[in-house]
Amino acid sequence: MYRSLRKSSPQGLQALCSELTLPIDSEGVCLFHSDQEDWKRSNQFMRHFVELINLLETLEDIEYFDFKEFRFVGEPDSFIKKGQIINVIKLQNLVVNKEVRFGGARFLDRVVFEEVKLNKGGEFINTIFKDQLSVTKSSIGFVQWNKSFFTRRVDFNECHFTGSFIDFSDNDFIDSVFFNQIVFNGMTLFDDTQFNTSNIQDNGVRFADVTSNDHLSFKNTVFFCPVESVELYLTKTQSFLIPFFILQNLVLDMQLMMFFLIGLALGKMDYLHSKVEILIIKFLIRK
């Protein structure tokens, strides 16, 4: 990547790009793709990554930012876990004007995105999050987030998904998932996703103050945890005469507390900005 940057960089950046170097680990692998976590931290992985983003932003001929199969590690942060400061992969106050691609990436520490704007959106396919993911006060365009594995809690707070297509299909969550104060502008899919949290007392899935301006689908979604929907707003758009909230082949475990308050939402029409049609509701109760 850096060799290509040196060759393609504009006149004003040639001097900077000629000095671009990345540390190489004992296996001959660069800092971004190395699996040697301690070595990556000691070589300031996050500093190099932010510098790379800032540099790529200056290059007009790049169609997208390619971070495929990067192995992300964090830096010591103020978060305390069992009396110890933990490492966090933190991006704050960042604006990216090209599509980002994280296919096959591994996030080995807690991830915090705060006030991040991915204006052209991103692709997160086959990604693994080994610790918590928190996205706050951020906006994201097109999203393709599929076949990914989330081992710890996931929080999206005060986020706006601005693209015409938001795809969270075919993912595995094994801890709490919270979407709070969210706007989905485009067609949004959670199809074939599994929520398998094991701690039913503290963990679950919650959609609170969520606005969907287009098609919202949960086809073949599996919940093995408490599910709660509070203030779900479904608004009419020009693309569809009526929006569709699809709960098709939704599988629920009878032993878990399930609070999916669609009935309540339908009973209180002030929660809805237009007529809602429920299509092919079929609950397959797993005993």
C-alpha positions in Angstrom: 0.0 0.0 0.0 2.7 2.5 0.9 4.7 1.7 -2.2 1.6 2.5 -4.3 1.1 5.7 -2.4 4.7 6.8 -3.1 4.1 6.3 -6.8 0.6 7.8 -7.1 0.9 10.8 -4.6 0.5 14.3 -6.0 3.4 16.6 -6.4 2.8 18.4 -3.2 2.9 15.1 -1.2 5.8 13.3 -2.8 8.2 14.3 -0.1 5.9 13.1 2.6 5.1 9.9 0.9 8.7 9.1 0.1 9.3 9.0 3.9 6.4 6.6 4.6 7.5 3.5 6.3 5.8 0.9 8.4 7.4 -1.3 11.1 7.8 -4.9 10.1 7.5 -7.7 12.7 9.7 -10.7 13.2 7.6 -12.7 10.7 8.1 -10.1 8.0 4.5 -8.8 8.3 3.7 -5.1 8.4 2.3 -3.3 11.4 -1.3 -3.3 10.1 -1.5 -7.0 9.4 0.8 -8.4 12.1 -0.8 -10.7 14.7 1.8 -9.7 17.4 -0.3 -7.6 19.7 2.2 -6.3 22.1 4.7 -5.5 19.4 1.9 -3.6 17.5 1.1 -1.5 20.6 4.8 -0.7 21.2 5.0 0.5 17.7 2.0 2.8 18.1 -0.5 1.1 15.8 -3.3 3.7 16.2 -1.0 6.6 15.5 0.0 5.1 12.2 -3.6 4.2 11.3 -4.9 7.7 11.9 -2.0 9.1 9.9 -2.8 6.8 7.1 -6.5 8.0 7.0 -5.4 11.6 6.9 -3.0 10.9 4.1 -5.6 8.9 2.1 -8.0 11.8 2.4 -5.7 14.0 0.5 -5.4 11.7 -2.5 -8.3 12.4 -4.9 -7.7 9.4 -7.3 -8.4 6.8 -4.6 -11.9 5.3 -4.9 -12.1 3.7 -1.4 -9.9 3.1 1.6 -8.8 -0.5 1.8 -8.3 -1.7 5.4 -9.0 -5.4 4.6 -7.7 -7.9 7.1 -6.1 -5.3 9.3 -5.5 -6.4 12.9 -6.5 -3.5 15.2 -5.1 -3.0 18.6 -5.8 -0.1 21.0 -3.9 2.1 23.3 -4.2 2.5 27.1 -7.2 4.6 27.9 -9.0 5.9 31.0 -11.5 3.0 31.0 -11.0 0.9 34.1 -11.6 -2.8 34.2 -11.0 -4.7 37.4 -8.7 -2.0 38.6 -6.6 -1.9 35.5 -6.5 0.6 32.6 -7.6 -1.2 29.4 -6.6 -0.7 25.8 -9.1 1.0 23.5 -9.3 1.4 19.7 -10.6 4.9 19.7 -11.5 7.2 16.8 -12.9 10.6 17.6 -14.0 13.7 15.6 -13.0 12.0 12.4 -14.5 12.7 8.9 -14.0 10.3 6.1 -15.2 11.2 2.6 -14.5 7.9 0.9 -16.0 4.5 1.3 -14.0 2.4 3.9 -13.6 -1.4 3.5 -12.8 -3.5 6.6 -13.4 -6.9 5.1 -11.8 -9.7 7.3 -10.6 -7.2 9.9 -10.1 -8.2 13.5 -10.6 -5.7 16.3 -8.7 -7.2 19.3 -9.6 -4.5 21.9 -12.6 -2.4 22.9 -13.7 -0.2 20.0 -15.0 3.4 20.5 -16.2 5.6 17.6 -17.3 9.0 18.8 -18.5 11.8 16.5 -17.2 9.9 13.4 -18.6 10.6 10.0 -18.3 8.0 7.3 -19.9 10.0 4.6 -19.7 7.4 1.9 -20.3 4.5 4.3 -18.4 1.3 4.8 -18.1 -2.4 4.3 -17.6 -4.7 7.3 -17.8 -8.2 6.1 -16.3 -11.2 8.0 -15.1 -8.9 10.8 -14.6 -10.0 14.4 -14.9 -7.8 17.5 -13.2 -9.4 20.5 -14.4 -6.7 22.9 -17.1 -4.1 23.2 -18.1 -1.9 20.3 -19.5 1.6 21.0 -20.6 4.0 18.3 -21.8 7.4 19.5 -23.0 10.6 17.9 -21.8 9.4 14.5 -23.2 9.3 11.0 -22.7 6.5 8.5 -23.7 6.3 4.8 -24.1 3.0 3.0 -23.5 0.1 5.3 -22.8 -3.5 4.5 -22.1 -5.3 7.8 -22.4 -9.0 7.2 -21.1 -12.4 8.5 -19.5 -10.7 11.5 -19.0 -11.9 15.0 -19.5 -9.7 18.1 -18.3 -11.3 21.3 -19.1 -8.5 23.7 -21.7 -5.7 24.2 -22.6 -3.5 21.2 -24.0 0.0 21.5 -25.1 2.4 18.8 -26.2 5.7 20.4 -27.4 8.9 18.7 -26.4 7.7 15.3 -27.7 8.6 11.8 -27.5 6.0 9.0 -27.8 8.3 6.0 -27.4 5.8 3.2 -30.1 4.3 1.0 -29.1 0.8 2.1 -28.2 -0.4 5.6 -27.5 -4.1 5.8 -26.9 -5.8 9.2 -27.8 -9.3 7.9 -26.2 -12.6 8.8 -24.3 -11.5 11.9 -23.8 -13.2 15.3 -24.2 -11.2 18.6 -23.4 -13.1 21.8 -23.8 -10.2 24.2 -26.1 -7.2 24.7 -27.1 -5.1 21.7 -28.6 -1.6 22.0 -29.7 0.8 19.4 -30.7 4.1 21.0 -31.8 7.4 19.4 -31.2 6.0 15.9 -32.3 7.1 12.4 -32.2 4.7 9.5 -32.7 6.7 6.3 -32.8 3.8 3.8 -33.8 0.2 3.5 -32.5 -1.6 6.7 -32.1 -5.3 7.0 -31.4 -7.5 10.1 -32.2 -10.7 8.2 -30.7 -14.0 9.3 -29.0 -12.4 12.2 -28.7 -14.3 15.6 -28.8 -12.7 19.0 -27.4 -15.4 21.3 -26.6 -13.6 24.5 -26.3 -16.1 27.4 -26.8 -13.9 30.4 -30.6 -13.2 30.3 -30.6 -11.2 33.5 -28.4 -8.3 32.3 -28.2 -8.8 28.5 -30.7 -8.5 25.7 -31.6 -6.5 22.6 -33.2 -3.1 22.8 -34.4 -0.7 20.1 -35.2 2.6 21.8 -36.3 5.8 20.0 -35.5 4.4 16.6 -36.8 6.0 13.4 -36.9 4.0 10.1 -37.7 6.0 7.0 -37.9 3.0 4.7 -38.2 -0.8 4.6 -37.2 -2.4 8.0 -36.8 -6.2 7.9 -36.1 -8.9 10.5 -36.6 -11.9 8.3 -35.4 -15.2 9.8 -33.9 -13.4 12.7 -33.2 -15.5 15.8 -33.5 -14.1 19.3 -32.4 -16.2 22.3 -32.5 -13.2 24.7 -34.9 -10.5 26.0 -36.0 -8.2 23.2 -37.5 -4.8 23.8 -38.7 -2.1 21.3 -39.6 1.3 22.7 -40.8 4.2 20.6 -40.3 2.6 17.2 -41.1 5.2 14.5 -42.0 3.9 11.0 -42.4 6.7 8.5 -43.9 6.7 5.0 -41.5 7.4 2.1 -41.8 8.0 -1.6 -40.1 4.6 -2.4 -42.9 2.6 -0.7 -46.6 3.4 -0.3 -46.3 2.0 3.2 -43.3 0.9 5.1 -43.0 -2.8 6.0 -41.8 -4.1 9.3 -41.2 -7.8 8.6 -41.1 -10.4 11.4 -40.9 -13.5 9.3 -39.9 -16.8 10.9 -38.9 -15.1 14.1 -37.6 -17.7 16.5 -37.9 -17.1 20.2 -36.9 -19.2 23.2 -39.8 -19.7 25.6 -37.6 -19.7 28.6 -36.4 -16.1 28.0 -38.3 -12.9 28.8 -39.4 -11.4 25.5 -40.5 -7.7 25.4 -41.0 -7.0 21.8 -43.7 -4.3 22.1 -45.1 -4.2 18.6 -48.6 -4.6 19.9 -48.1 -1.6 22.1 -46.8 0.4 19.2 -49.8 -0.6 17.0 -52.1 0.3 19.9 -50.6 3.8 20.2 -50.8 5.3 16.8 -49.0 8.5 18.0 -45.9 6.2 17.9 -46.4 5.7 14.1 -46.2 8.4 11.4 -48.1 6.3 8.9 -50.0 3.1 8.5 -48.0 0.0 9.3 -48.7 -3.4 7.7 -47.4 -6.5 9.4 -46.6 -9.1 6.7 -46.5 -12.9 7.2 -46.1 -12.9 11.0 -45.1 -16.3 12.0 -43.6 -17.1 15.4 -41.9 -20.4 15.6 -41.7 -21.1 19.3 -38.7 -23.2 20.2 -39.3 -25.1 23.4 
